[in-house]
Amino acid sequence: MKSTYKPNQKQRSNSEKKPNWFWQILGGEFLIMPKVKNWYPYILLLFVMIGSAVVSEKYIKAKQKIIKEKEIEYKEEITKLKKNNQFIPYEQNQELIQLLEEQGFVKNNEVMYKIVVEK
């Protein structure tokens, strides 16, 4: 039994309509298009670069956390030394070294000072 019903051109075109580009990307249909297959290596490279950026950002944050902890520890130790009068600022330390050298003390390899007696 044949039907004599013929659908309109408008109805036929609506049923054969392509989905818009947003749904093609969201659904992944764009990956099977022939034009996109040539871009596979570049898409893979893009994903690798994004992945390496995420991993390196994680390592950077971990290192920054360690650095902040070390800075806090350093400041606490300096504060303890200042309270006990065992801390000499670098500028004063250099002046003391010059005074010791002028008085005859010489720095040897073991970072100790000794008196050199000349004949």
C-alpha atoms as an extended CHARMM CRD file, in Angstrom:
* protein
*
       119  EXT
         1         1  MET       CA              0.0000000000        0.0000000000        0.0000000000  PROA      1               0.0000000000
         2         2  LYS       CA              1.4460000000        3.2660000000       -1.1420000000  PROA      2               0.0000000000
         3         3  SER       CA              0.7140000000        6.5640000000        0.4380000000  PROA      3               0.0000000000
         4         4  THR       CA             -0.1490000000        9.5820000000       -1.5720000000  PROA      4               0.0000000000
         5         5  TYR       CA              0.9930000000       11.8770000000        1.1810000000  PROA      5               0.0000000000
         6         6  LYS       CA              3.8830000000       14.1310000000        0.1860000000  PROA      6               0.0000000000
         7         7  PRO       CA              5.4750000000       16.2490000000        2.9190000000  PROA      7               0.0000000000
         8         8  ASN       CA              6.2050000000       19.8970000000        2.2610000000  PROA      8               0.0000000000
         9         9  GLN       CA              9.7390000000       21.0100000000        1.4810000000  PROA      9               0.0000000000
        10        10  LYS       CA              9.7550000000       23.0400000000        4.6980000000  PROA      10              0.0000000000
        11        11  GLN       CA              8.9570000000       19.9940000000        6.8180000000  PROA      11              0.0000000000
        12        12  ARG       CA             11.6110000000       17.9390000000        5.0510000000  PROA      12              0.0000000000
        13        13  SER       CA             14.2800000000       20.6250000000        5.5720000000  PROA      13              0.0000000000
        14        14  ASN       CA             13.4500000000       20.9710000000        9.2870000000  PROA      14              0.0000000000
        15        15  SER       CA             13.9600000000       17.2780000000        9.9310000000  PROA      15              0.0000000000
        16        16  GLU       CA             17.2920000000       17.2440000000        8.0490000000  PROA      16              0.0000000000
        17        17  LYS       CA             18.6250000000       20.3770000000        9.7230000000  PROA      17              0.0000000000
        18        18  LYS       CA             22.1400000000       20.2490000000       11.1280000000  PROA      18              0.0000000000
        19        19  PRO       CA             22.5960000000       21.1060000000       14.7780000000  PROA      19              0.0000000000
        20        20  ASN       CA             24.2880000000       24.4510000000       15.3880000000  PROA      20              0.0000000000
        21        21  TRP       CA             28.0430000000       24.6890000000       16.0730000000  PROA      21              0.0000000000
        22        22  PHE       CA             27.5920000000       24.9380000000       19.8560000000  PROA      22              0.0000000000
        23        23  TRP       CA             25.8780000000       21.5550000000       20.0590000000  PROA      23              0.0000000000
        24        24  GLN       CA             28.3890000000       20.0340000000       17.6630000000  PROA      24              0.0000000000
        25        25  ILE       CA             31.2490000000       21.0840000000       19.9320000000  PROA      25              0.0000000000
        26        26  LEU       CA             29.4230000000       20.1300000000       23.1220000000  PROA      26              0.0000000000
        27        27  GLY       CA             28.3820000000       16.7530000000       21.7230000000  PROA      27              0.0000000000
        28        28  GLY       CA             31.7700000000       16.0290000000       20.1620000000  PROA      28              0.0000000000
        29        29  GLU       CA             30.3640000000       15.6740000000       16.6520000000  PROA      29              0.0000000000
        30        30  PHE       CA             32.9500000000       18.1170000000       15.3210000000  PROA      30              0.0000000000
        31        31  LEU       CA             35.6970000000       15.5310000000       15.9710000000  PROA      31              0.0000000000
        32        32  ILE       CA             34.4370000000       13.2480000000       13.1830000000  PROA      32              0.0000000000
        33        33  MET       CA             34.3360000000       15.9540000000       10.5420000000  PROA      33              0.0000000000
        34        34  PRO       CA             36.9590000000       15.4750000000        7.7850000000  PROA      34              0.0000000000
        35        35  LYS       CA             38.2380000000       19.0420000000        8.1360000000  PROA      35              0.0000000000
        36        36  VAL       CA             38.8970000000       18.5910000000       11.8680000000  PROA      36              0.0000000000
        37        37  LYS       CA             40.7710000000       15.2840000000       11.4910000000  PROA      37              0.0000000000
        38        38  ASN       CA             43.7490000000       17.2070000000       10.0840000000  PROA      38              0.0000000000
        39        39  TRP       CA             43.8600000000       19.2020000000       13.3170000000  PROA      39              0.0000000000
        40        40  TYR       CA             44.1570000000       16.1830000000       15.6680000000  PROA      40              0.0000000000
        41        41  PRO       CA             47.9120000000       16.6470000000       16.3310000000  PROA      41              0.0000000000
        42        42  TYR       CA             47.4080000000       20.3120000000       17.2010000000  PROA      42              0.0000000000
        43        43  ILE       CA             44.4760000000       19.5330000000       19.4920000000  PROA      43              0.0000000000
        44        44  LEU       CA             46.5860000000       16.8780000000       21.2310000000  PROA      44              0.0000000000
        45        45  LEU       CA             49.4570000000       19.3380000000       21.6060000000  PROA      45              0.0000000000
        46        46  LEU       CA             47.0620000000       21.8800000000       23.0950000000  PROA      46              0.0000000000
        47        47  PHE       CA             45.8590000000       19.3640000000       25.6930000000  PROA      47              0.0000000000
        48        48  VAL       CA             49.4460000000       18.4100000000       26.5680000000  PROA      48              0.0000000000
        49        49  MET       CA             50.3980000000       22.0670000000       27.0380000000  PROA      49              0.0000000000
        50        50  ILE       CA             47.3480000000       22.7240000000       29.2150000000  PROA      50              0.0000000000
        51        51  GLY       CA             48.1730000000       19.6550000000       31.3060000000  PROA      51              0.0000000000
        52        52  SER       CA             51.7900000000       20.7110000000       31.7890000000  PROA      52              0.0000000000
        53        53  ALA       CA             50.6700000000       24.2110000000       32.7790000000  PROA      53              0.0000000000
        54        54  VAL       CA             48.3420000000       22.7920000000       35.4350000000  PROA      54              0.0000000000
        55        55  VAL       CA             51.0500000000       20.4880000000       36.8220000000  PROA      55              0.0000000000
        56        56  SER       CA             53.7040000000       23.2200000000       36.8850000000  PROA      56              0.0000000000
        57        57  GLU       CA             51.2770000000       25.5900000000       38.6210000000  PROA      57              0.0000000000
        58        58  LYS       CA             50.7770000000       22.9440000000       41.3080000000  PROA      58              0.0000000000
        59        59  TYR       CA             54.5450000000       22.6350000000       41.8350000000  PROA      59              0.0000000000
        60        60  ILE       CA             54.9580000000       26.4120000000       41.9110000000  PROA      60              0.0000000000
        61        61  LYS       CA             52.3290000000       26.7700000000       44.6290000000  PROA      61              0.0000000000
        62        62  ALA       CA             53.9740000000       23.9910000000       46.6740000000  PROA      62              0.0000000000
        63        63  LYS       CA             57.3750000000       25.6940000000       46.4130000000  PROA      63              0.0000000000
        64        64  GLN       CA             55.9070000000       29.0810000000       47.3420000000  PROA      64              0.0000000000
        65        65  LYS       CA             54.3650000000       27.5000000000       50.4270000000  PROA      65              0.0000000000
        66        66  ILE       CA             57.7500000000       26.0380000000       51.4340000000  PROA      66              0.0000000000
        67        67  ILE       CA             59.4460000000       29.4110000000       50.8690000000  PROA      67              0.0000000000
        68        68  LYS       CA             56.8900000000       31.2020000000       53.0670000000  PROA      68              0.0000000000
        69        69  GLU       CA             57.3870000000       28.6170000000       55.8240000000  PROA      69              0.0000000000
        70        70  LYS       CA             61.1780000000       29.0730000000       55.6360000000  PROA      70              0.0000000000
        71        71  GLU       CA             60.8420000000       32.8710000000       55.7400000000  PROA      71              0.0000000000
        72        72  ILE       CA             58.6900000000       32.6470000000       58.8720000000  PROA      72              0.0000000000
        73        73  GLU       CA             61.1870000000       30.2510000000       60.4540000000  PROA      73              0.0000000000
        74        74  TYR       CA             64.0800000000       32.5800000000       59.5490000000  PROA      74              0.0000000000
        75        75  LYS       CA             62.3310000000       35.6180000000       61.0590000000  PROA      75              0.0000000000
        76        76  GLU       CA             61.6080000000       33.6720000000       64.2620000000  PROA      76              0.0000000000
        77        77  GLU       CA             65.2670000000       32.6420000000       64.5940000000  PROA      77              0.0000000000
        78        78  ILE       CA             66.4870000000       36.2060000000       63.9730000000  PROA      78              0.0000000000
        79        79  THR       CA             64.0640000000       37.4450000000       66.6380000000  PROA      79              0.0000000000
        80        80  LYS       CA             65.3830000000       34.8690000000       69.1310000000  PROA      80              0.0000000000
        81        81  LEU       CA             68.9870000000       35.8770000000       68.3880000000  PROA      81              0.0000000000
        82        82  LYS       CA             68.1780000000       39.5800000000       68.7830000000  PROA      82              0.0000000000
        83        83  LYS       CA             66.5310000000       38.9070000000       72.1460000000  PROA      83              0.0000000000
        84        84  ASN       CA             69.6580000000       37.1020000000       73.3600000000  PROA      84              0.0000000000
        85        85  ASN       CA             72.0080000000       39.7570000000       71.9050000000  PROA      85              0.0000000000
        86        86  GLN       CA             73.6820000000       37.1730000000       69.6690000000  PROA      86              0.0000000000
        87        87  PHE       CA             72.7870000000       38.8030000000       66.3650000000  PROA      87              0.0000000000
        88        88  ILE       CA             75.1370000000       41.1580000000       64.5420000000  PROA      88              0.0000000000
        89        89  PRO       CA             73.7590000000       42.8610000000       61.4160000000  PROA      89              0.0000000000
        90        90  TYR       CA             75.7640000000       42.2810000000       58.2460000000  PROA      90              0.0000000000
        91        91  GLU       CA             77.0150000000       45.8730000000       57.9710000000  PROA      91              0.0000000000
        92        92  GLN       CA             78.3830000000       45.8320000000       61.5150000000  PROA      92              0.0000000000
        93        93  ASN       CA             79.8380000000       42.3820000000       60.9380000000  PROA      93              0.0000000000
        94        94  GLN       CA             81.8850000000       43.6990000000       57.9990000000  PROA      94              0.0000000000
        95        95  GLU       CA             83.1650000000       46.6100000000       60.1040000000  PROA      95              0.0000000000
        96        96  LEU       CA             84.2360000000       44.1830000000       62.8390000000  PROA      96              0.0000000000
        97        97  ILE       CA             86.1070000000       42.0570000000       60.2820000000  PROA      97              0.0000000000
        98        98  GLN       CA             87.9950000000       45.1350000000       59.0340000000  PROA      98              0.0000000000
        99        99  LEU       CA             88.9070000000       46.1410000000       62.5970000000  PROA      99              0.0000000000
       100       100  LEU       CA             90.1800000000       42.6450000000       63.3670000000  PROA      100             0.0000000000
       101       101  GLU       CA             92.2830000000       42.6060000000       60.1910000000  PROA      101             0.0000000000
       102       102  GLU       CA             93.7580000000       46.0210000000       61.0760000000  PROA      102             0.0000000000
       103       103  GLN       CA             94.6940000000       44.7020000000       64.5240000000  PROA      103             0.0000000000
       104       104  GLY       CA             96.5650000000       41.7500000000       63.0360000000  PROA      104             0.0000000000
       105       105  PHE       CA             94.0000000000       39.0240000000       62.9860000000  PROA      105             0.0000000000
       106       106  VAL       CA             93.9850000000       37.1310000000       59.6880000000  PROA      106             0.0000000000
       107       107  LYS       CA             91.1630000000       34.9970000000       58.3740000000  PROA      107             0.0000000000
       108       108  ASN       CA             92.2360000000       31.4600000000       57.5070000000  PROA      108             0.0000000000
       109       109  ASN       CA             90.4240000000       28.7820000000       55.4920000000  PROA      109             0.0000000000
       110       110  GLU       CA             88.4260000000       27.4550000000       58.4410000000  PROA      110             0.0000000000
       111       111  VAL       CA             86.7780000000       30.8530000000       58.9770000000  PROA      111             0.0000000000
       112       112  MET       CA             88.5890000000       31.2700000000       62.2660000000  PROA      112             0.0000000000
       113       113  TYR       CA             90.8530000000       34.1830000000       63.1190000000  PROA      113             0.0000000000
       114       114  LYS       CA             94.4290000000       33.7620000000       64.2510000000  PROA      114             0.0000000000
       115       115  ILE       CA             97.2160000000       36.1590000000       65.1170000000  PROA      115             0.0000000000
       116       116  VAL       CA            100.0950000000       36.2130000000       62.6550000000  PROA      116             0.0000000000
       117       117  VAL       CA            103.4100000000       37.1540000000       64.2180000000  PROA      117             0.0000000000
       118       118  GLU       CA            105.8950000000       38.6390000000       61.8010000000  PROA      118             0.0000000000
       119       119  LYS       CA            109.6400000000       38.5330000000       62.5480000000  PROA      119             0.0000000000
